[in-house]
Amino acid sequence: QVQLVESGGGLVQPGGSLRLSCAASGSIASILSMGWYIQAPGKQRELVATITSTGTTGVADSVKGRFTISRDNAKNTVYLQMNSLKPEDAAVYYCKARLIERDYWGQGTQVTVSS
């Protein structure tokens, strides 16, 4: 099993920055990749960024150039650096760990972008 705890969400003005963290514990060695997803009210959860166990990253076109995913293996933590935030980025952000047998999700962290 894997446990994921997100943090770092909050209120930020348009154009501002936030860094989200996702701390993983449990069967860390079995994680194939980790990702960040966004879910706005009334909408489906969508992929924002991923990072594999070998460090390969990918980000959605909608956030390319503004969001960066990274990890600190020593801390078993994946980060999502979000810059130039827009009102449409406001949502609950979820962290997911993908293993061979199943996926695990965190509880989510709220990001609000408003002046």
ABEGO torsion letter per residue (X at the ends): XBBBBBBGBEBBBBGBBBBBBBBBBEBAAABABBBBBBBBBGBBBBBABBBBAAGBBBBBAAABGABBBBBBAAAGBBBBBBBGBBAAABEBBBBBBBBAABBBBBAEBBBBBBX
